Amino acid sequence: MDIIMIGISIEQADLALLGRVSFTDTAKLDMMNLLRERGIEAAVILSTCNRSEMYLSADAQKAAEAADLYRSFFHLPAEAQTDVLHGEAACRRLFEVCAGLRSLVPGEDQILAQVREALRFSQALGGMDKRLHLIFSRALSCARTIRSELRAGERPLSLAALGIQFLRQKTVLAERSILILGAGKMAQLILAYLDDSGARVSLACRSKAQAHALCEAHPNLRVISFDARAKLVRSADIVIGATSAPHLVVHAADLEAGKTQFFLDLASPCDLDPAIATMAGKTLIDLETLKQASSVNEARRRQLMCQASAYIEPALQRCMQELSLVVLDPAYASMQERCEQICAQSYDFLLHRLSLDERERHILRKTLRASLFRLMQEPFQAMKQLAPQEQESCAEMLQKLFGGERR
């Protein structure tokens, strides 16, 4: 048995092909059933916008069948390149994916949640064995260490996250009055980042339906008509532009001179008059500033991700060592059970021939068990030093000797 990875990722496929091989939950169920029909019981399917991958616990013959199944399941053309990785290469891929090394956004955090969800889905279907559980738990643990120590996530790339970070550097958000102009995707991201800020947030938009939906998602949000924005623009501590308007929606002439205010412009073209930056008491953070910061953060993230290999390689090698010992588990269990049987039989035999008190009986049982298990431990310690193929041969032989009918 080995760990197998079969799939397609953004590294060798365009978005059109990735969309074609995307797994819905229903498709995952269908694939898991088809794998089981072919004798593959353990599988985890990871499907994101950047990858469509299956991690399997299977032998080489079953892996080839599964690769053919993947191609036929999605009706892939012959020229479509599908990765099929075995053993350490498959495990390395998972470690790198979890760490964010293979993401379009280097060091992204979202992939960890996606991997955990894929794991939970497989567990709910009974599609997990000890091998897969081992590599996924070790890969996730390694990724958490990388995230904690390299702190790449503290260098945001999204303009919304950067905008809030810049505002936090300029002023305290708690108890501040914030006005968001617009109700599109960017405005919704800003709302999510402000949820735990303690600020008093208002939003100006034209759509009543959007206003209702946003109020349901953010109960403390105050929504006003876009046409009624002028008064709040003048009085708010912070104004954030996030509309899709083709023209300026806030002019410098509309503002009160001397009043301390902070402005964040996330719109393209600009929502906020660039002349605001020249006014006394006014601070303007524009889109160009955020884009430059995003480029700097991305470059730094890529540097940090190069350092991540120093964490991945030793963790991967420890995982491979643990994985190599999994093959011994059934043989160890068989021998352990046989040792318990012999211990019980020998104890009963001696008990009927010796006159022992309670303490002596306890010592006898303990001595018999320790002796038998020491006899068992020594060959298993030696087997751990063998090559994987030799371990598998020894394990099969031990199961034949100590398993089977006696179990």
C-alpha positions, 0 to 999 in steps of 0.5 A: 500500500502507498500514498497516491496523488492524482489530479490537476492544478493551476500549475499546469492547467488553465482556469477553464480546465480547472472548472471542468474538473471541479468536484461538487459534493455530489461529484465527490460522493460519486467518485468515492463510490466508484473508487470503492467499487475498484477496491480503494476504500481510503480517499480524500478529495481536495477541490478548490479554485486552484486544484482538483486532487485525490489523495488515496491509500492504494497499491500501484495497480489500483493507482493506475485504475484510479488515474484512468477513472479520474480522466474518464470521470471528467471526460478529459481529452488525451492531451490533458496532463494529469499528475500521478504521484506516489509515496514521498512525492505525493506526501510532499505535494500535500505538505506544500499545498497545505503550507500555501507554497502551491497557491496563486497567493503565496502563503494564503490561509484559506487553503488550510480550511479547505484541506480540513473540510476535505478531510472532514468530508472523507471521514464522514463517509468512512473514507479514511485509513491510518495512512491518510490520517497520518499524512494529513495531520502531519501536513496540517501541523507543519503548515500551522507551524509555518504560519505561526513562525513565518507570519506570512499572513500578516502581510495582506495582499487584498486591497480591502485588508490592506486598506483596513490595516492602513487605517489602523496604523493611522487611527483607532477604529473603536468608537469611530464613525465610519461611512462606507460608500457602495454595497458591492463586493469590496464594500462587503469585504470591508464590512467583514473586516470591520465586524469586530472593530468596535466602530459605528459603521454606516453604509450608503447604497442605492439598492434597497434589496442590497441594503436589506441583505447587508443589515441581515448579515451585519445587525449593527450596520446602519444603512442610508440612502446614497442620495442622503450621504452628504451630511455623513460624509462631512461628519464621519471620522472615516469615509471609505469609497467602494462604489462602481461610479464612473465619476467622483462621489466625494469632492474636496469642496464638500468637506469641512476644512480643518476637521480631522478625517480619514479617507480610504479610496478602494474604487477604480475610477476614484470615488474620492477627490485626490485634492482631499489629500492636500486639505488640513486635517485630512488623510487620504489613502488611495488605490495606488498606495494600496497596490504598491503595498500589495506588491511589496507584501507579495514579494516578501511573502514569496521570500518567506515561502522559500524559507518554508522548505526548511520546515517542510523537509524535516517534517516530511521525513519524520512523516515518511518514517512514521508512515513506513511503520504503519505496515507493521501495525497488523503484524504487531497486533497479531503478535500482541494478541498471541502473546496475551493468549500465551500469557493467560494460558501459562498463568492458568497452568502455573496457578494450578500447580503452585500455591501462591498468595495474591501478591505472588500471583500479581508478580507472576502475571506481570513477569510472564507478560513482560517476558513475552512482550520483550521477546516480541519487541526486539524483532520489531525494533529490528524490523523498523530499520529495514527498507519499506519493501522488506518491512512489508514482506516481514509483516506479511510473514508474521501475520501468516504465523501469528494471525489467521486461524488463531484470531 
